[in-house]
């Protein structure tokens, strides 16, 4: 191969990689800005112009990555949900005993909420307000399948109450959001002792 042609290909490859990375960086900046602004001001008080300004891109740039504001929020939700569930289920194995598995998952959720406050607060808003559309909400529920499967196994084994998964989630997982909000507002500080007490309460609420 001609040395000049080889150098040309190397430079061309570097330029393509640089442009691709720049594109990824812009999209990530938009996602990050969306999370911050929605957390601070809410969905309806977060116009695309503010998101673009915080991400340091032109408003028109947003539409290279997202169809509209709803699409931006939906995709942001699913990306954060992926980060959340990847962390929560990283050390979980489906053959683990029900109580042990639930404790591991529950405490990983508590750890994520504590260490990734911006992400967890954003997810909490998405779960409790009509910010995201129904297809995205249903897709997000699929990400929790290992927990739902664990509960179904627990019901069959007679370890978990034979209640709707919505009720099990409301009484064992949702209280973590309340504690997270109390901590965010400076009203409460979660300690290891509180985590243990909260888990005991969560397990007692669903065990048979």
LOPAFI-303292 format. One record per residue: residue in one letter; x, y, z of N, C-alpha, C, CB in turn. Coordinates in steps of 0.1 Angstrom, whole numbers, plus 2048, in hexadecimal, padded with zeros to 3 digits. Glycine has a CB too. Layout:
REM residues N
AXYZXYZXYZXYZ;...
This chain:
REM residues 208
X8087F480080080080080980C8007F680080C;X8058167F880C8237F780C82980580782C7EC;X81882E809819834816810840818828838819;X80F84880D80785480E7F885180F80985D801;X7F48468087E68418097E383C8167E38377FE;X7ED83581C7EB82F82A7EA83A8347F882682D;X7F28458337F185083C7E385783A7FC85A83A;X7DF85882E7D285E82B7C78568327CF85F81C;X7C78498317BD8418387BD8428477BF832834;X7C984384D7CB84585B7C58528607DA84585F;X7C885D8587C286A85C7B386A85A7C8875853;X7AE86384F7A086384D79985B85979D85C840;X79F85085D7998498687998518757A183C86A;X7A48588787A486188479A86B8837B2867885;X79787187778D87B87677F87687978E882868;X77D86A87377086387576D86088476F85686D;X77885B88A7778578997748648A178385089E;X77B86F89D77A87B8A576C8818A37848868A0;X76688089775988589474F87D89C756886885;X75187089C7478678A374786A8B274B8588A0;X75386C8B775486F8C674E87C8C976386E8CA;X74F8868C07498938C273A8928C274E89D8B7;X7358898B97278878B87228808C572387E8AC;X7298768CA7258708D67258798E272F8648D9;X7308828E273188B8ED7258958ED73E8938EC;X72189A8E17168A38E170989C8E67148A88D2;X7078908E26FB8898E66FB8878F56FA87B8DF;X7078838FA70888190970588E91071687B90C;X70A89990B7088A69116F98AA9117108B1909;X6F28A69076E38A99066DC8A09116DE8A68F8;X6E08949126DA88B91C6DD89092A6E087C91B;X6E989492D6ED89993A6E58A693D6FC89C93A;X6E48AF9336DD8BC9356CE8B99386DE8C5929;X6C88AF9316BA8AC9336B88A79416B68A1929;X6C089E9466BF8999546BF8A595E6CA88F957;X6C98AD95C6CB8B89666BF8C29666D88C0963;X6BB8C695A6B18D09596A38CA95D6B08D594B;X6A08BE9596948B895D6938B696D6928AA956;X69F8B297269F8B198169D8BE9886AD8AB985;X6A28C99826A18D69896948DD9866AD8DE984;X68F8DB97A6848E39766778DB9726878EC96B;X6798CE97066D8C696C66D8C695C6608CC971;X6658BC9576648BA94965F8C694165C8AE946;X6548CB94664D8D693E6548E393E63F8D8943;X65D8E59496648F294A6728F09446658F6958;X6748E693C6818E49366808E49276878D693A;X6818F09206808F191268D8EC90B67D8FF90E;X68C8E88FF6978E38F76A28EE8F66938DF8E9;X69F8FA8F66A99058F56B29059016A29138F4;X6AC90290D6B49029196BD8F59196AB901926;X6B88EA9156C08DE9146CC8E090B6B78D290F;X6C98E68FF6D48E98F56DF8F28FB6CE8EF8E8;X6DA8FD9026E39069086EC9009126DB91290E;X6E68F891B6EE8F19256F88E791F6E58EA92F;X6F48E09146FC8D790E7078DD9056F48CD906;X7058EA90370F8F28FB70E8EE8EC71D8F1900;X7028EC8E77008E98D96F58F28D46FC8DA8D7;X6F38F38C76E88FB8C16DB8F38C36EB8FE8B2;X6D08FA8C46C38F38C56C18E98BA6B88FD8C6;X6C58ED8AE6C38E48A26CB8D78A36C78EB895;X6D68D78AB6DE8CB8AD6D68C08B46EA8CE8B5;X6CD8C48BD6C58BA8C46BE8B08BA6BB8C08CD;X6B98B68AF6B08AE8A66B98A589D6A88B889E;X6C68A689F6CE89C8986CE88E89F6DD8A1896;X6CB88F8AC6CB8838B56BD87F8BA6D48868C1;X6B48898BB6A78868C069C88C8B86A688A8CF;X6918858B768688A8AE67F8978B567B8808AD;X67E8978C26788A28C967B8A18D76688A28C6;X6758A98DF6778A98EE67389C8F46708B58F4;X6688978F066388A8F666D87F8F36558878F0;X67287F8E767B8748E36888768EB67F8758D4;X68C8828ED6988858F669688090469B8948F6;X68B88390A68987E91768786F91867C88591D;X68086990E67F85A90E68C85490D676856902;X6958589046A28529026AB85490F6A98578F6;X6A98609156B18639216AD85992C6AF871925;X6A085792D69A84E93769F84093568B84E936;X69F83B9296A482D9266B382C9286A0829918;X6BA8369256C98359286CC8359376D0841921;X6C583E93E6C783E94D6C28319536C084A953;X6B782B94E6B281F9536BB8149506A481C94C;X6C28149456CD80A9426D880B94C6D280C933;X6DD81794F6E78189596E38139666EB82895A;X6D781696A6D18129776D08039786C3818978;X6CA7FC96E6C97EE96F6D67E696D6BE7E9964;X6DF7EC9656EC7E59636F37E59716F57ED959;X6F27F09786F87F09856F17E798F6F87FE98B;X6E47E898F6DC7E09996DD7D19986CD7E4998;X6DE7CC98B6DE7BE9896EC7B89866D57BA97E;X6F67C09877047BC9847087B098B70D7C8986;X7067B099870B7A59A170079B9A47117AA9AE;X6F479C99E6E97939A16EA7869986DC79A99F;X6E777B99D6E676E9966D87689986F176499A;X6D276498D6C475F98E6C27539966BF75D980;X6CC74B9996CB73F9A26CC7429B16D473599D;X6CE74F9B46CF7539C26C27519C96D47629C3;X6C374D9D66B774C9DE6AF7599DE6BA7489ED;X6A27589DF6997649DD69C76F9E768B7609DF;X69D76D9F46A07789FD6AD77D9FB69E773A0B;X6B77759F86C577A9F66C67829E96CF76E9F5;X6BF77D9DF6BF7849D26B87929D46B877C9C7;X6AD7929DB6A579F9DC6AE7A89E569879C9E3;X6B57A49EF6BD7AC9F76C87B29EF6C37A5A03;X6CE7AA9E66D97AF9DE6D47BA9D46E07A49D6;X6C97B79CE6C37C19C46BF7CD9CB6B77BA9BD;X6B87CC9D76B37D79DE6BE7E19E36AB7D39EA;X6C97DB9E86D47E39ED6DC7E99E16DD7DA9F5;X6DC7E39D66E27E99CA6DA7F59C66E47DF9BF;X6CD7F49C66C47FF9C36C780B9CD6B57FB9C4;X6C88079DA6CB8129E46D88189E16CA80B9F2;X6E28109DD6EF8169DB6EF81F9CE6FA80A9D9;X6E881B9C46E78239B86E08309BB6DF81C9AD;X6D58309C36CE83C9C76D78459CF6C28389CF;X6E08409D76E88489DF6F484E9D76EE8409EB;X6FA8469CE70684A9C77038529BA70E83E9C4;X6F784F9B46F38559A76E685D9A96F284A99C;X6E78679B26DB86F9B56D48759A96DE87A9BF;X6DC87B9A06D68819946CE87798C6E088898B;X6D486B9896CD8619826C185C9896D785597F;X6C28599966B785399D6AB85D99E6BC84E9AB;X6AE86A9A06A48749A169D8759946AA8819A5;X6A487598969E87597B69586A9796A9876970;X69985D97C69185297B68585398469984597F;X68685898F67B85A99867086399267F85F9A6;X67586D98C66B87798566487097A673883980;X66C86897266686196765C85796B67185A95F;X65F85097665684697B64984B98265D83D985;X64985898663E85D98E63786998764386299B;X63B86C97B63587797363387296563C884974;X62A87795D62887394F63287994561A87794A;X63F87994964987F94164C877934656880949;X64D86993665086192B64485A92565B856930;X64585691963984F91363884191763A850903;X62D83B91462A82D91963382391461B82A916;X63682390664081990164D81990964281B8F2;X65282590C65F82691365E821921664835913;X65282492765081F93565081093564282593A;X64980A92C6487FC92B6567F592863E7F7920;X65E7FC92066B7F891D6747F892A672800912;X67280393167980493E6767F9948677812944;X6697F59486657EA95166D7DD94E6567E8950;X66F7DB9416767CF93D6847CE9436777CE92D;X68A7D99456987DA94A6987D495969D7E894A;X68C7D495F68B7CF96D6887C096D6817D7975;X6887B99626847AB96168A7A296B6867A6953;X6987A396E69D79A97869779B9856AC79D979;X6937A798A68C7A999667E7A399668B7B899A;X6777A598A6697A098966A7919886637A597C;X67478B98267577C98167877798F680778978;X68077E99768377A9A56767799AD68D7839AB;X66E7849AC6617849B36587799AF65B7919B1;X6587769A264F76B99D65475E9A364F76A98E;X66175C9A466674F9AA66374F9B867674F9A8;X66475B9BF66175B9CD6527589D06647699D3;X64975C9C763B7599C963974A9C76337609BE;X6407449BD63E7359BB64372D9C76457319AE;X64E7329CD65472B9D864D72E9E566372F9D9;X6447379E563D73B9F16447449FA63972F9F8;X64E74B9F56577549FD6527629FC6667539F8;X64C7669F16487739EE6387739ED64E7799E1;X63277E9F362477F9F261F77E9E461F78C9F9;X6147789E160E7769D36077839CF60576A9D2;X60E78E9D060779B9CC60C79F9BE60A7A69D7;X6067AA9B960A7B09AD6187B59AE6007BB9A8;X6207B49A462E7BA9A462E7C99A66357B7997;X6237D09A26227DE9A56217E19B46167E499D;X61A7D89BB6187DA9C96257D79D060D7D19CF;X62C7CC9CC6397C89D26437D39D063E7BB9CB;X6437D99C464C7E49C16497F19C964C7E89B2;X63C7F39CA6387FF9D263C7FF9E06298019D1;X63B7F39E663E7F29F564C7EE9F86357E89FB;X6547E99EE6627E59F266D7EE9EB6647D79EE;X66A7F39DF6747FB9D767180A9D86747F69C9;X66480E9D666181C9D66658249E265281D9D3;X66481E9EE6698259FA67782A9F966781DA06;X67F8249F168D8299EF68D8379E969581F9E7;X6838399E06828469DA67F8519E46788469CE;X67684D9ED6738579F867F85AA00667851A01;X687850A04693852A0C69D85AA04699845A10;X69E8589F76A785F9EF6A386E9EE6A78599E1;X6968719ED69287F9ED6948869FA68387F9E9;X69287EA05694884A126A3888A1468F87BA1D;X6AC87FA0F6BA881A106BE88DA076C2875A0C;X6B888E9FB6BC8989F26B88A69F76B48969E4;X6AD8A69FF6A88B3A056AF8B6A136998B2A06;X6B88ADA176BF8AFA236B78ACA306C48BDA24;X6AC8A5A2E6A48A2A3A6A8895A406958A1A35;X6B088DA396B387FA3E6C087BA386A7875A3B;X6C8874A406D586EA3A6D585FA3C6E1875A42;X6D5858A316D584AA316E3845A376D2844A23;X6E283CA416EE836A466ED827A436F0839A56;X6F8820A466F7811A446EC80BA4D70580BA48;X6EB810A596E080BA626D280EA5C6E1812A70;X6D0819A566C481CA506C1813A446C382BA4B;X6CC810A3C6CA808A306C67FAA356D8807A29;X6CC7F5A3F6C87E7A456BA7E7A4A6D17E3A50;X6B67F2A516A87F3A5669E7F4A4A6A77FFA5F;X6A27FCA406997FEA356977F1A2D69E809A2B;X6A27E9A2C6A17DCA256987D3A2C6AF7D6A23;X69A7D2A396917C9A426837CDA406957CAA51;X6807DAA3F6727DEA3D66D7DAA2F6717EDA3F;X6767DCA256727D8A1766F7CAA1667D7DCA0E;X6787C1A1C6767B3A1B6697AEA236827ABA20;X6677B4A2F65C7B1A3664F7B4A2F65C7B8A44;X64F7BEA266437C3A1F63F7B9A146457D1A1A;X6497B1A0F6457A8A04647799A0764E7AB9F8;X64D796A1264F788A16642781A1A65A786A20;X641775A1763476EA1B635768A29631762A11;
